[in-house]
Amino acid sequence: MNADECLAWVAAQTVMHEFVRCEVLAMTGATEAQVTIAGNVHAVLRPHLRGWPRWNWN
């Protein structure tokens, strides 16, 4: 499957997929615990990242 065929196939799927190292892999959703952890990490890091040129915090 080439990249164009892969994109067409992925567009027709009901579950999200990604193309990694020439393999099509199903993407799973995050658990509630994972979302909580990610939110907590973001809350801790955000104040320290303000003003960095790479970040655009409006």
N, CA, C and O atoms as CSV, one atom per row, in Angstrom:
chain,resi,resn,atom,element,x,y,z
A,1,MET,N,N,0.857,-1.169,0.000
A,1,MET,CA,C,0.000,0.000,0.000
A,1,MET,C,C,0.904,1.234,0.000
A,1,MET,O,O,1.773,1.375,0.860
A,2,ASN,N,N,0.695,2.112,-0.959
A,2,ASN,CA,C,1.477,3.346,-0.975
A,2,ASN,C,C,0.775,4.406,-0.121
A,2,ASN,O,O,-0.307,4.165,0.416
A,3,ALA,N,N,1.396,5.570,-0.002
A,3,ALA,CA,C,0.862,6.611,0.885
A,3,ALA,C,C,-0.526,7.076,0.452
A,3,ALA,O,O,-1.395,7.276,1.300
A,4,ASP,N,N,-0.751,7.252,-0.850
A,4,ASP,CA,C,-2.065,7.703,-1.330
A,4,ASP,C,C,-3.150,6.672,-1.046
A,4,ASP,O,O,-4.254,7.026,-0.632
A,5,GLU,N,N,-2.837,5.397,-1.268
A,5,GLU,CA,C,-3.793,4.327,-0.973
A,5,GLU,C,C,-4.080,4.269,0.523
A,5,GLU,O,O,-5.219,4.052,0.938
A,6,CYS,N,N,-3.047,4.462,1.320
A,6,CYS,CA,C,-3.219,4.446,2.777
A,6,CYS,C,C,-4.141,5.579,3.219
A,6,CYS,O,O,-5.045,5.363,4.027
A,7,LEU,N,N,-3.918,6.783,2.697
A,7,LEU,CA,C,-4.755,7.927,3.073
A,7,LEU,C,C,-6.208,7.710,2.676
A,7,LEU,O,O,-7.117,8.057,3.430
A,8,ALA,N,N,-6.432,7.142,1.506
A,8,ALA,CA,C,-7.799,6.860,1.064
A,8,ALA,C,C,-8.447,5.816,1.964
A,8,ALA,O,O,-9.618,5.942,2.321
A,9,TRP,N,N,-7.692,4.788,2.329
A,9,TRP,CA,C,-8.213,3.731,3.201
A,9,TRP,C,C,-8.535,4.288,4.585
A,9,TRP,O,O,-9.598,4.003,5.137
A,10,VAL,N,N,-7.626,5.081,5.146
A,10,VAL,CA,C,-7.831,5.648,6.483
A,10,VAL,C,C,-9.062,6.554,6.493
A,10,VAL,O,O,-9.822,6.551,7.461
A,11,ALA,N,N,-9.263,7.322,5.433
A,11,ALA,CA,C,-10.415,8.231,5.362
A,11,ALA,C,C,-11.734,7.473,5.402
A,11,ALA,O,O,-12.748,8.020,5.837
A,12,ALA,N,N,-11.734,6.221,4.953
A,12,ALA,CA,C,-12.961,5.425,4.915
A,12,ALA,C,C,-13.219,4.664,6.218
A,12,ALA,O,O,-14.269,4.038,6.359
A,13,GLN,N,N,-12.290,4.704,7.166
A,13,GLN,CA,C,-12.423,3.935,8.402
A,13,GLN,C,C,-13.216,4.702,9.456
A,13,GLN,O,O,-13.256,5.932,9.440
A,14,THR,N,N,-13.841,3.971,10.364
A,14,THR,CA,C,-14.588,4.595,11.462
A,14,THR,C,C,-13.725,4.754,12.706
A,14,THR,O,O,-14.102,5.471,13.634
A,15,VAL,N,N,-12.575,4.093,12.736
A,15,VAL,CA,C,-11.638,4.184,13.859
A,15,VAL,C,C,-10.389,4.901,13.356
A,15,VAL,O,O,-9.950,4.663,12.231
A,16,MET,N,N,-9.815,5.775,14.177
A,16,MET,CA,C,-8.611,6.499,13.781
A,16,MET,C,C,-7.436,5.542,13.608
A,16,MET,O,O,-7.278,4.595,14.378
A,17,HIS,N,N,-6.617,5.794,12.594
A,17,HIS,CA,C,-5.414,5.015,12.328
A,17,HIS,C,C,-4.259,5.973,12.081
A,17,HIS,O,O,-4.463,7.146,11.768
A,18,GLU,N,N,-3.044,5.458,12.226
A,18,GLU,CA,C,-1.870,6.226,11.858
A,18,GLU,C,C,-0.922,5.321,11.084
A,18,GLU,O,O,-0.971,4.098,11.214
A,19,PHE,N,N,-0.064,5.928,10.282
A,19,PHE,CA,C,0.879,5.204,9.437
A,19,PHE,C,C,2.251,5.356,10.078
A,19,PHE,O,O,2.817,6.449,10.078
A,20,VAL,N,N,2.795,4.260,10.630
A,20,VAL,CA,C,4.073,4.294,11.342
A,20,VAL,C,C,5.005,3.249,10.746
A,20,VAL,O,O,4.689,2.060,10.719
A,21,ARG,N,N,6.149,3.707,10.274
A,21,ARG,CA,C,7.160,2.794,9.724
A,21,ARG,C,C,6.550,1.791,8.746
A,21,ARG,O,O,6.774,0.585,8.854
A,22,CYS,N,N,5.789,2.297,7.809
A,22,CYS,CA,C,5.159,1.479,6.758
A,22,CYS,C,C,4.114,0.506,7.293
A,22,CYS,O,O,3.790,-0.469,6.615
A,23,GLU,N,N,3.589,0.738,8.470
A,23,GLU,CA,C,2.519,-0.088,9.026
A,23,GLU,C,C,1.340,0.799,9.384
A,23,GLU,O,O,1.523,1.924,9.848
A,24,VAL,N,N,0.137,0.300,9.173
A,24,VAL,CA,C,-1.073,1.006,9.571
A,24,VAL,C,C,-1.474,0.479,10.942
A,24,VAL,O,O,-1.718,-0.716,11.107
A,25,LEU,N,N,-1.540,1.377,11.925
A,25,LEU,CA,C,-1.858,0.988,13.292
A,25,LEU,C,C,-3.117,1.702,13.757
A,25,LEU,O,O,-3.300,2.891,13.493
A,26,ALA,N,N,-3.985,0.973,14.450
A,26,ALA,CA,C,-5.182,1.587,15.022
A,26,ALA,C,C,-4.770,2.433,16.219
A,26,ALA,O,O,-3.928,2.024,17.019
A,27,MET,N,N,-5.367,3.608,16.336
A,27,MET,CA,C,-5.094,4.485,17.470
A,27,MET,C,C,-6.178,4.250,18.515
A,27,MET,O,O,-7.366,4.227,18.196
A,28,THR,N,N,-5.767,4.080,19.740
A,28,THR,CA,C,-6.727,3.883,20.816
A,28,THR,C,C,-6.939,5.192,21.556
A,28,THR,O,O,-6.074,6.068,21.546
A,29,GLY,N,N,-8.070,5.320,22.184
A,29,GLY,CA,C,-8.337,6.509,22.968
A,29,GLY,C,C,-7.627,6.448,24.308
A,29,GLY,O,O,-7.241,5.373,24.766
A,30,ALA,N,N,-7.458,7.582,24.922
A,30,ALA,CA,C,-6.819,7.653,26.232
A,30,ALA,C,C,-7.826,7.281,27.315
A,30,ALA,O,O,-9.024,7.528,27.180
A,31,THR,N,N,-7.320,6.687,28.385
A,31,THR,CA,C,-8.180,6.383,29.522
A,31,THR,C,C,-8.390,7.658,30.335
A,31,THR,O,O,-7.681,8.645,30.141
A,32,GLU,N,N,-9.350,7.636,31.232
A,32,GLU,CA,C,-9.597,8.806,32.078
A,32,GLU,C,C,-8.366,9.132,32.918
A,32,GLU,O,O,-8.045,10.302,33.125
A,33,ALA,N,N,-7.678,8.097,33.399
A,33,ALA,CA,C,-6.466,8.314,34.199
A,33,ALA,C,C,-5.376,8.989,33.365
A,33,ALA,O,O,-4.683,9.879,33.859
A,34,GLN,N,N,-5.219,8.576,32.108
A,34,GLN,CA,C,-4.207,9.178,31.243
A,34,GLN,C,C,-4.523,10.642,30.957
A,34,GLN,O,O,-3.622,11.479,30.920
A,35,VAL,N,N,-5.785,10.944,30.759
A,35,VAL,CA,C,-6.194,12.325,30.516
A,35,VAL,C,C,-5.926,13.175,31.753
A,35,VAL,O,O,-5.467,14.311,31.638
A,36,THR,N,N,-6.209,12.632,32.933
A,36,THR,CA,C,-5.957,13.348,34.181
A,36,THR,C,C,-4.472,13.625,34.358
A,36,THR,O,O,-4.084,14.736,34.720
A,37,ILE,N,N,-3.641,12.621,34.106
A,37,ILE,CA,C,-2.192,12.791,34.240
A,37,ILE,C,C,-1.686,13.849,33.262
A,37,ILE,O,O,-0.903,14.720,33.641
A,38,ALA,N,N,-2.128,13.776,32.010
A,38,ALA,CA,C,-1.696,14.756,31.011
A,38,ALA,C,C,-2.113,16.167,31.418
A,38,ALA,O,O,-1.338,17.110,31.259
A,39,GLY,N,N,-3.314,16.319,31.935
A,39,GLY,CA,C,-3.779,17.626,32.389
A,39,GLY,C,C,-2.966,18.148,33.556
A,39,GLY,O,O,-2.653,19.337,33.616
A,40,ASN,N,N,-2.620,17.266,34.487
A,40,ASN,CA,C,-1.813,17.672,35.639
A,40,ASN,C,C,-0.410,18.088,35.211
A,40,ASN,O,O,0.122,19.078,35.713
A,41,VAL,N,N,0.189,17.344,34.294
A,41,VAL,CA,C,1.524,17.701,33.793
A,41,VAL,C,C,1.467,19.054,33.094
A,41,VAL,O,O,2.348,19.893,33.284
A,42,HIS,N,N,0.441,19.265,32.294
A,42,HIS,CA,C,0.278,20.544,31.605
A,42,HIS,C,C,0.132,21.685,32.606
A,42,HIS,O,O,0.735,22.744,32.434
A,43,ALA,N,N,-0.664,21.475,33.647
A,43,ALA,CA,C,-0.885,22.521,34.648
A,43,ALA,C,C,0.407,22.888,35.370
A,43,ALA,O,O,0.622,24.053,35.704
A,44,VAL,N,N,1.266,21.903,35.613
A,44,VAL,CA,C,2.533,22.166,36.308
A,44,VAL,C,C,3.533,22.862,35.379
A,44,VAL,O,O,4.239,23.776,35.804
A,45,LEU,N,N,3.595,22.436,34.124
A,45,LEU,CA,C,4.603,22.968,33.203
A,45,LEU,C,C,4.248,24.325,32.604
A,45,LEU,O,O,5.140,25.122,32.313
A,46,ARG,N,N,2.976,24.592,32.421
A,46,ARG,CA,C,2.572,25.799,31.697
A,46,ARG,C,C,3.167,27.090,32.261
A,46,ARG,O,O,3.686,27.890,31.483
A,47,PRO,N,N,3.121,27.334,33.566
A,47,PRO,CA,C,3.696,28.592,34.067
A,47,PRO,C,C,5.195,28.720,33.783
A,47,PRO,O,O,5.696,29.830,33.601
A,48,HIS,N,N,5.898,27.617,33.744
A,48,HIS,CA,C,7.337,27.646,33.518
A,48,HIS,C,C,7.687,27.856,32.048
A,48,HIS,O,O,8.813,28.233,31.726
A,49,LEU,N,N,6.736,27.616,31.164
A,49,LEU,CA,C,6.993,27.739,29.733
A,49,LEU,C,C,6.557,29.085,29.167
A,49,LEU,O,O,6.838,29.386,28.007
A,50,ARG,N,N,5.885,29.884,29.958
A,50,ARG,CA,C,5.454,31.196,29.473
A,50,ARG,C,C,6.664,32.016,29.043
A,50,ARG,O,O,7.684,32.060,29.730
A,51,GLY,N,N,6.524,32.665,27.886
A,51,GLY,CA,C,7.586,33.523,27.389
A,51,GLY,C,C,8.618,32.813,26.533
A,51,GLY,O,O,9.459,33.470,25.919
A,52,TRP,N,N,8.575,31.503,26.477
A,52,TRP,CA,C,9.511,30.792,25.601
A,52,TRP,C,C,9.149,31.122,24.165
A,52,TRP,O,O,7.967,31.157,23.822
A,53,PRO,N,N,10.135,31.363,23.323
A,53,PRO,CA,C,9.842,31.717,21.930
A,53,PRO,C,C,9.067,30.634,21.175
A,53,PRO,O,O,8.310,30.949,20.256
A,54,ARG,N,N,9.244,29.379,21.545
A,54,ARG,CA,C,8.588,28.295,20.819
A,54,ARG,C,C,7.113,28.179,21.167
A,54,ARG,O,O,6.359,27.557,20.419
A,55,TRP,N,N,6.688,28.746,22.257
A,55,TRP,CA,C,5.325,28.550,22.746
A,55,TRP,C,C,4.510,29.811,22.540
A,55,TRP,O,O,5.000,30.920,22.753
A,56,ASN,N,N,3.278,29.639,22.129
A,56,ASN,CA,C,2.383,30.769,21.917
A,56,ASN,C,C,1.232,30.652,22.910
A,56,ASN,O,O,0.194,30.067,22.603
A,57,TRP,N,N,1.421,31.206,24.087
A,57,TRP,CA,C,0.378,31.170,25.118
A,57,TRP,C,C,-0.391,32.475,25.050
A,57,TRP,O,O,0.113,33.508,25.492
A,58,ASN,N,N,-1.570,32.454,24.520
A,58,ASN,CA,C,-2.372,33.673,24.383
A,58,ASN,C,C,-2.917,34.135,25.692
A,58,ASN,O,O,-3.614,35.149,25.746
